[in-house]
Amino acid sequence: MLDLISLIQFILQDKVQSHDEAASIVVDAGRLEAELLLHIAHRFAISGTDIYAHSAQFCGLPFSPVVPDGLIRDIDGSHIDRLGDMRSVTVRVQDRDILFLAPGAAQMLALAHRRQSGLSLMRDICVVPPAALRAALIRAHADNLLQFSRQRLARRWPFASAHLDLTLAARLGFVTLLSALVGVTALVPFALSAILLPLLALLFLPPSFFRLAALMEKPKRPRPADESLLPDIALPVYSVLIPLRDETGMVPQLAAAMRALDYPALCIKRTKFTHEYN
């Protein structure tokens, strides 16, 4: 009989003594709102690889501890935030598309029933542990994940960078404090200063010099070759559209940047912030 109880008994074997004990495991997983296979792995300290290897054997499906390297199909990089919810991936292996699955217990039973039906589609399916599936997705989208994490950090802490949040006085004070620290180090006993002073100078002075130079330098804007510019009233009117999604914290920065544009205010048609919720 193919049901959750028989699946648990097959996976745990001698670790459960009765049908009622296996049924209580199902109840506990439901009460905790936990995936049954992961609940078993944590409760009995069994690796996910062993859990899914036994589950695949129960369903009569092939099992692989890893997703092999190959061309991963059907992954849309624009929905990188949804990769964590993916439970399957199609990989081109030796001129053949194989569907690698990391299903839950209910999906395992559905696969077992389909296997019993003798569907030819099942020969192109292979069960893998969830960790192996995640590793394959990370390898395939390492660059996109890094870019997405940077964007999330910028949205969560929009003023986390010193050049956005700290004033000129605060930054100059920081440089002065570091320089004073180096000076104090020079006043300690000679035996220690000979060690600490070069080390602190190497750590603090070069970055401080470059930061100070960057603060003092004014941006140079190129001027057009023809100095006969149009009067403000003759300039065209532009509408600038800035699409945002879950980026409320970025609105003050964007508004400040738009107000800082070197363009006459008379030519700004309107400024409008619209919130749309899907």
N, C-alpha and C positions, 0 to 999 in steps of 0.2 A: 504494500500500500504506500502510495506516495503522498505524504503529508509532512507537516512540520515536526511532528513527534518522531516519525521514522527517520527524518533527516538528522535530528539531534542525536538519536540513538546510534545512527551510523557514524556520525562525526566523533562522538564521545566514547562510543563502544563501552568499555568496562568502567568508565567514569560515572555512568548513570546505571542504577540498578533496576529501575522499573519504568513502566509507562507513565505513572503518576509523577515521578521525579522529573521526567523529561517535560511533561505538561506544565509543571510548576516553573521550569526555566522559561517556557514560552510566555507564561503569565507575568513573570518578573520583568522580562524584556519589554512587554507591552506596557506595564505599569511605569517603567522608567522611560518610555518612548524612545527606546534604543533599538538600533538594527540588531536583529537576533544573532547573526553570525559574529558581529563585533562584540556583542554582549557575551557570547560564549567564549570568545578569545580572551577577554579581560577577566571573566569570572574564573576560568580554569587555567589561566596563564599559558595559553596555547598560541603559537605564532599564527599570524594571518595566512602565511604560506601554507601551513599544515591544514588550517581550517578550510581554505579554498581548494586545496588538493583533494581532501576527503569529499567536499561538496561536489566537485567535478566528477569524482569517481561515482558518487551516488547517482548523479544525473546521467552517467555514461558519456561524458564529454571530455575532450582532451584538455589538459592543464599545462600551463607554463608558468614558472615562477617569475619570469620577466617578460616584458614586451620587447621583441627583437627590434633592432634598428632597421628602419626602412622608411619609405614614403608614407607619412601619416595623412590620410585623406579626411575630408569633411570637417575640418576645424576652421572656424571663422575667427580670424585674429581680432576683428572688431568687437567681439563679445568675449574678451579675455577674462572678464570678471565672472563668467559662467563656467570656467574650466573646472572649478572645484565641485560642480554638480554633475559632471560627466561621469557616466558609469561604463562607457564603451568607446572604442576607437578602432577605426579601420586602418590597417597597415598593409602596404603592398610588400609581400614577401615572395620572392622568386616567381614573379609574374602572376601572382595570385593574391586577391584581396581577402584577408583574414580579419574577422571581427573579433577583437579581444574584449572580453566582458569581465566586469567586476560586479556581478549582480548581488542583490540582497537575497535573503532567504526565500521570500515570496517569489521573486523572479527565478530563483533556482528551481523551485517546484514547477513553475510554468515551463521552463526549459526541459525539465525532466519529462513532463507530459508530452511536450512536442517531440522529444526524442523518441518516446514510445510510439508516436504516430508515424515514425519512419520518414519524416520530411528530409529531403535531400539537402535543404538549406543548412542543416545542423553540421554538416561536414566542414563548413567554412567558419565555425565558431570555436573559440578557445577561451577557457576561463583563466583569469589571472587574479592575483591579490590586488586589492585597492591601492596598496603602496606602489606596486609595479606600474599600475595605470597612471598614477600621479607622476611617477618618475618619467614616464614616456611623454606625458603632456608638458612637463617642465623642460625636458630636453628640446622638444619641438618648438616651444614658445618662450625660451629663456629671455630673448631680447624684449619681446612684447611684455612679459611679466615685469621685467626691470623698469621699463618705461611706465607701465601702469602703476607700479608701486611709488614711483617718484611723483606721478600726478596725484595719487591719493594723499601722499604726504603734503603736497602743496595745497590741496584743498582742505586738509584737516588743520594744518598750521600754516596759514597763508603768510604770516609774518615771522616765520622761523629763521629767516636769513637776516644777518646783521645789516646788509645794505638796504633792506626793506623796512626794518623796524627801528633800528638805532639811529639816533640823531648824529650829526657831525660832532657835536660836543662829546657825546658818549663814546664815540669811536676814538676821538683824540685822547680822551681820558684813559681809555683802555691801553692805548699805545704808551702813554705816559706812565701808567702803573707798571707795565712790563719793564720799561726802561728803568724805573726806580727800583724794581726788584733786582735787576742786574747790578745797579749801583750798591744796594745793600749787601749783596753777595760779596762785593769787593771789599767790604769792611770786616768780614769775618777773619779769623786767624789765617795767616798766610798759607799754612799747610792745606787748609780747606779751600781757600779761594783759588789756589792754583788748579784745583780739580773742578770746582763748581763754576767758576767764572767762564772758562771756555765752553763748558757744556751749555750753560744758560745762554751765552751769547750765540752759540750755534743754533739753539732752539728758537730764540725769540727775536733776535735782531734782524735777520734776513726777512722773515715774514712781516715784521713790523715796518720795515723800510718800504717794502712793496705796497703794503696797505696804505701807508701814509702818502706815498707817491700817487696812488690811485685816487685817494681822497682829494688831493690838491689839484689834480689835473682836470681841466674843464673839457667837456666833450667838444670836439671840433665838427662843425656842420659844414659840409661842402656847399659852396655857393655856385650858382649857375654861371656859366660863362657870360651870358647876357644879363647885365645888371638892371635892365629896364623891366621891372616887374609890373604885373598888372595891379591896378588898385583893388582894394578889398571888395568893393561893390561889384567888380567885374568877375570875381572868382565864382566858379560853379558851386552849387549846393550839393553836399554829399550826405548820404544816410549810411551809417556804419552799423551793421548788424553783428552782434557778438553772441553766438549760441552758447548756452550754459546748461549743464545737467548735473545736479547735485553739487553745485559749486557756489553756494550762497556766500561762503567766506571769501571768495575771490572778487565779489562785486565791488567792495571799496577800492581795491587795487585797480580794477578795470576802470572804474569811474574816475579815479585820480589820473590814470594814464590818458584817458580820453580828454580830460580837461587840460592836460599838459600839451596837447597837440599844437604845433605851430601853425595854426590856421585861424583865420578871423572868426570871432564868435558870431558875427552877423550871418555867416554862411552856414551855421549849424542849424539845420532845419528843426530838429527836436531831439530831446533825449528821453528815452522811454525804457523802463525796465518792466518786463512782463514775466510773470511766473506761470508756467504751465506744468500741470501735473498729469502724468499718464495713469 
